[in-house]
């Protein structure tokens, strides 16, 4: 899929401005995208997390290195976030939720349940 990231970011910035103007009580953060990441920063993030980010995400990071509060209190992680405590916490939370959802659906065998308890 060929995405014009500059146009998409520009449209999101415009939409965020409209939301900010409508948020008369200042209930939400209205941050903009961060400056682009370098190829070196993307490689360092991949090394830190131990797997490649993929072409789509990598090229997005080189247009905007994350976006705090992209949707109310939801942050789009950039390279600094991927190498810090926020990523570790989110990764652990997802692992916990993923395991419990699979267990509730009856998709885990006994060996997998024991490995998770350790």
Backbone as CSV, one residue per row, in Angstrom:
resi,resn,N_x,N_y,N_z,CA_x,CA_y,CA_z,C_x,C_y,C_z
1,UNK,0.846,-1.183,0.000,0.000,0.000,0.000,0.887,1.241,0.000
2,UNK,0.640,2.135,-0.904,1.428,3.349,-1.027,0.680,4.503,-0.356
3,UNK,1.222,4.973,0.769,0.562,6.014,1.549,1.378,7.299,1.469
4,UNK,0.718,8.407,1.199,1.371,9.713,1.215,1.365,10.215,2.657
5,UNK,2.422,9.870,3.380,2.481,10.176,4.812,2.442,11.676,5.108
6,UNK,3.074,12.474,4.252,3.051,13.918,4.474,1.621,14.453,4.433
7,UNK,0.827,13.982,3.458,-0.576,14.421,3.357,-1.393,13.921,4.541
8,UNK,-1.144,12.672,4.952,-1.872,12.109,6.090,-1.556,12.876,7.380
9,UNK,-0.287,13.193,7.585,0.107,13.947,8.784,-0.499,15.337,8.747
10,UNK,-0.463,15.973,7.595,-1.048,17.307,7.452,-2.545,17.289,7.759
11,UNK,-3.248,16.277,7.267,-4.686,16.164,7.537,-4.944,15.951,9.023
12,UNK,-4.108,15.120,9.667,-4.276,14.889,11.115,-4.001,16.154,11.919
13,UNK,-2.980,16.908,11.530,-2.679,18.168,12.223,-3.872,19.114,12.106
14,UNK,-4.468,19.200,10.925,-5.650,20.054,10.735,-6.811,19.583,11.597
15,UNK,-7.033,18.276,11.634,-8.114,17.726,12.457,-7.863,17.999,13.940
16,UNK,-6.613,17.853,14.373,-6.283,18.118,15.785,-6.513,19.587,16.134
17,UNK,-6.245,20.488,15.198,-6.506,21.914,15.447,-8.001,22.158,15.652
18,UNK,-8.817,21.530,14.829,-10.271,21.674,14.978,-10.733,21.134,16.334
19,UNK,-10.183,19.984,16.731,-10.532,19.421,18.039,-10.090,20.340,19.176
20,UNK,-8.880,20.880,19.050,-8.377,21.793,20.077,-9.292,23.009,20.203
21,UNK,-9.704,23.562,19.073,-10.576,24.740,19.097,-11.936,24.420,19.705
22,UNK,-12.422,23.200,19.513,-13.721,22.797,20.056,-13.634,22.415,21.534
23,UNK,-12.451,22.113,22.019,-12.234,21.685,23.405,-12.113,22.917,24.307
24,UNK,-13.211,23.603,24.499,-13.224,24.877,25.232,-12.857,24.731,26.708
25,UNK,-13.041,23.546,27.264,-12.703,23.324,28.675,-11.319,22.711,28.857
26,UNK,-10.585,22.574,27.774,-9.225,22.014,27.787,-9.181,20.655,28.489
27,UNK,-10.065,19.767,28.057,-10.147,18.438,28.657,-9.040,17.507,28.170
28,UNK,-8.532,17.738,26.960,-7.575,16.825,26.347,-6.289,17.533,25.972
29,UNK,-5.232,16.727,25.830,-3.973,17.244,25.283,-4.119,17.318,23.767
30,UNK,-3.472,18.284,23.173,-3.548,18.462,21.721,-2.149,18.642,21.147
31,UNK,-1.286,17.676,21.427,0.086,17.725,20.946,0.139,17.460,19.449
32,UNK,1.206,17.906,18.838,1.451,17.631,17.433,2.458,16.499,17.283
33,UNK,2.720,16.107,16.053,3.689,15.044,15.825,5.101,15.519,16.161
34,UNK,5.941,14.568,16.544,7.350,14.889,16.799,8.092,15.025,15.474
35,UNK,9.277,15.587,15.548,10.152,15.696,14.377,10.515,14.306,13.875
36,UNK,10.860,14.186,12.603,11.192,12.877,12.034,12.371,12.197,12.731
37,UNK,12.309,10.881,12.787,13.414,10.072,13.313,14.448,9.889,12.208
38,UNK,15.669,9.648,12.604,16.713,9.310,11.643,16.704,7.796,11.424
39,UNK,17.330,7.361,10.343,17.449,5.919,10.106,18.208,5.259,11.254
40,UNK,19.216,5.954,11.780,19.998,5.416,12.893,19.114,5.232,14.126
41,UNK,18.240,6.182,14.417,17.349,6.065,15.575,16.406,4.875,15.416
42,UNK,15.908,4.664,14.204,15.021,3.520,13.945,15.789,2.218,14.163
43,UNK,17.011,2.131,13.637,17.829,0.919,13.831,18.106,0.669,15.310
44,UNK,18.410,1.730,16.058,18.671,1.571,17.494,17.426,1.087,18.232
45,UNK,16.259,1.594,17.855,15.012,1.134,18.481,14.781,-0.335,18.176
46,UNK,15.022,-0.743,16.936,14.850,-2.149,16.556,15.801,-3.041,17.345
47,UNK,17.047,-2.594,17.518,18.004,-3.367,18.307,17.559,-3.471,19.766
48,UNK,17.023,-2.386,20.294,16.598,-2.371,21.697,15.431,-3.319,21.955
49,UNK,14.492,-3.385,21.015,13.321,-4.251,21.239,13.529,-5.663,20.708
50,UNK,14.556,-5.845,19.875,14.910,-7.184,19.439,14.201,-7.706,18.210
51,UNK,13.532,-6.843,17.473,12.893,-7.269,16.227,12.689,-6.064,15.315
52,UNK,12.579,-6.302,13.999,12.384,-5.184,13.064,10.986,-4.577,13.200
53,UNK,10.909,-3.293,12.967,9.632,-2.591,13.076,8.773,-2.739,11.827
54,UNK,9.358,-3.106,10.720,8.610,-3.213,9.471,8.688,-1.914,8.684
55,UNK,8.557,-2.046,7.379,8.726,-0.894,6.487,7.703,0.208,6.723
56,UNK,6.442,-0.152,6.928,5.392,0.867,7.113,5.657,1.729,8.349
57,UNK,5.941,1.057,9.466,6.158,1.791,10.714,7.464,2.572,10.657
58,UNK,8.521,1.953,10.118,9.812,2.637,10.010,9.696,3.907,9.169
59,UNK,9.032,3.803,8.027,8.903,4.990,7.178,8.003,6.041,7.834
60,UNK,7.029,5.605,8.622,6.201,6.564,9.371,7.042,7.309,10.400
61,UNK,7.925,6.568,11.085,8.780,7.198,12.088,9.721,8.225,11.466
62,UNK,10.091,7.998,10.222,10.995,8.945,9.556,10.247,10.164,9.003
63,UNK,8.940,10.183,9.202,8.130,11.378,8.913,7.725,12.077,10.213
64,UNK,7.431,11.271,11.238,7.070,11.790,12.563,7.492,10.730,13.582
65,UNK,8.418,11.092,14.443,8.958,10.131,15.414,8.027,10.007,16.615
66,UNK,6.830,9.526,16.322,5.819,9.386,17.366,4.920,10.601,17.419
67,UNK,3.841,10.436,18.190,2.868,11.530,18.314,2.175,11.386,19.656
68,UNK,2.601,12.179,20.643,1.927,12.133,21.948,0.466,12.579,21.808
69,UNK,-0.399,11.878,22.484,-1.827,12.220,22.503,-2.413,12.317,21.095
70,UNK,-2.057,11.382,20.234,-2.598,11.409,18.864,-4.123,11.282,18.889
71,UNK,-4.621,10.523,19.848,-6.068,10.382,20.026,-6.349,10.469,21.523
72,UNK,-6.708,11.641,21.950,-6.946,11.938,23.358,-5.721,11.544,24.188
73,UNK,-5.780,10.516,24.982,-4.640,10.132,25.814,-3.853,8.949,25.242
74,UNK,-4.081,8.615,23.991,-3.358,7.516,23.340,-2.166,8.098,22.591
75,UNK,-0.978,7.576,22.905,0.243,8.031,22.262,0.649,7.073,21.155
76,UNK,1.145,7.605,20.058,1.766,6.805,19.007,3.253,6.785,19.324
77,UNK,3.767,5.610,19.668,5.156,5.495,20.096,6.124,5.872,18.991
78,UNK,7.167,6.607,19.394,8.295,6.912,18.531,9.515,6.158,19.039
79,UNK,10.636,6.376,18.402,11.860,5.656,18.775,12.218,5.801,20.255
80,UNK,12.156,7.000,20.833,12.501,7.109,22.262,11.565,6.287,23.157
81,UNK,10.307,6.193,22.779,9.335,5.435,23.569,9.590,3.936,23.469
82,UNK,10.031,3.493,22.303,10.261,2.068,22.081,11.455,1.546,22.866
83,UNK,12.329,2.441,23.289,13.514,2.020,24.021,13.406,2.338,25.507
84,UNK,12.256,2.798,25.953,12.111,3.211,27.345,11.093,2.408,28.124
85,UNK,10.802,2.904,29.294,9.909,2.220,30.226,8.480,2.106,29.694
86,UNK,8.024,3.095,28.922,6.645,3.050,28.408,6.421,1.814,27.549
87,UNK,7.386,1.502,26.694,7.253,0.329,25.837,7.296,-0.941,26.667
88,UNK,8.205,-1.008,27.625,8.310,-2.205,28.472,7.007,-2.444,29.222
89,UNK,6.427,-1.380,29.754,5.165,-1.497,30.484,4.035,-1.947,29.558
90,UNK,3.934,-1.300,28.387,2.877,-1.664,27.440,3.048,-3.097,26.957
91,UNK,4.281,-3.493,26.703,4.550,-4.855,26.246,4.157,-5.879,27.306
92,UNK,4.497,-5.595,28.555,4.134,-6.505,29.648,2.614,-6.569,29.811
93,UNK,1.949,-5.418,29.720,0.489,-5.393,29.841,-0.167,-6.191,28.726
94,UNK,0.317,-6.025,27.507,-0.251,-6.769,26.384,-0.015,-8.265,26.534
95,UNK,1.179,-8.628,26.994,1.466,-10.043,27.215,0.520,-10.644,28.240
96,UNK,0.256,-9.896,29.302,-0.655,-10.345,30.346,-2.071,-10.506,29.784
97,UNK,-2.532,-9.475,29.081,-3.883,-9.512,28.524,-4.030,-10.605,27.467
98,UNK,-3.009,-10.738,26.622,-3.060,-11.753,25.569,-3.161,-13.149,26.170
99,UNK,-2.358,-13.425,27.193,-2.380,-14.737,27.828,-3.752,-15.018,28.449
100,UNK,-4.274,-14.047,29.182,-5.550,-14.269,29.866,-6.723,-14.373,28.888
101,UNK,-6.652,-13.649,27.785,-7.702,-13.778,26.766,-7.650,-15.163,26.129
102,UNK,-6.440,-15.648,25.844,-6.292,-16.989,25.262,-6.743,-18.057,26.249
103,UNK,-6.421,-17.868,27.524,-6.828,-18.837,28.548,-8.356,-18.859,28.672
104,UNK,-8.976,-17.685,28.692,-10.431,-17.602,28.811,-11.123,-18.245,27.609
105,UNK,-10.463,-18.180,26.452,-11.034,-18.785,25.250,-10.726,-20.269,25.142
106,UNK,-9.988,-20.803,26.137,-9.650,-22.220,26.128,-8.598,-22.590,25.103
107,UNK,-7.749,-21.636,24.739,-6.753,-21.875,23.701,-5.385,-22.279,24.243
108,UNK,-5.208,-22.301,25.552,-3.909,-22.650,26.131,-3.904,-24.102,26.588
109,UNK,-2.810,-24.778,26.286,-2.684,-26.138,26.810,-1.989,-26.081,28.170
110,UNK,-1.884,-27.196,28.865,-1.323,-27.246,30.218,0.112,-26.758,30.258
111,UNK,0.947,-27.131,29.271,2.343,-26.700,29.248,2.458,-25.181,29.153
112,UNK,1.619,-24.560,28.337,1.656,-23.113,28.190,1.213,-22.435,29.482
113,UNK,0.237,-22.995,30.155,-0.224,-22.408,31.420,0.886,-22.454,32.466
114,UNK,1.593,-23.572,32.549,2.699,-23.699,33.499,3.820,-22.726,33.184
115,UNK,4.165,-22.563,31.917,5.234,-21.645,31.524,4.879,-20.219,31.907
116,UNK,3.616,-19.835,31.780,3.208,-18.478,32.119,3.277,-18.234,33.626
117,UNK,2.999,-19.235,34.405,3.006,-19.078,35.875,4.416,-18.889,36.426
118,UNK,5.437,-19.340,35.688,6.843,-19.251,36.162,7.350,-17.881,36.112
